[in-house]
Amino acid sequence: MKPELQYSILCDDVRQEKNGKFIFVGAFNLIAAQKFPTVHPVFYMANRWCSGEGEFREMSRIVNEESQIVAASPEVSFQLKGFFDSHFVISRFQGVRFAQPGKYAVEVVLGGELFRRFPFQVVQIQKEPAS
């Protein structure tokens, strides 16, 4: 039985408390920079899988408007034992280069096939004038 992707979060950091709970710091849906190309130092993608049964392989990637891969996580294997089981896949993206502002997408791939796709933007901001 294929799993469900309960959520996928882009954020600045992911921490886990001693009791097992995850904390997502700085969730975002856009990246802003003053000049391009720009390199975003680090961000995370947290995916929570549930309601499935079996062995699965997942990877996440960032693509530009032309569907060219800008960054990709390593493929991760995980197992779910049934409806009430869940698994977190936390991917770290470091030094991702964005050539220009524009529309990008997150793609979550399960077993080699596109499972979920959602948009995010990279925008150019103006430098604040000196006071």
PyMOL commands that set and color helices and strands:
alter all, ss='L'
color gray80, all
select strands_A, chain A and resi 4-11+13-16+22-25+30-33+38-63+69-72+76-98+102-110+113-124
alter strands_A, ss='S'
color yellow, strands_A
deselect
rebuild
show_as cartoon
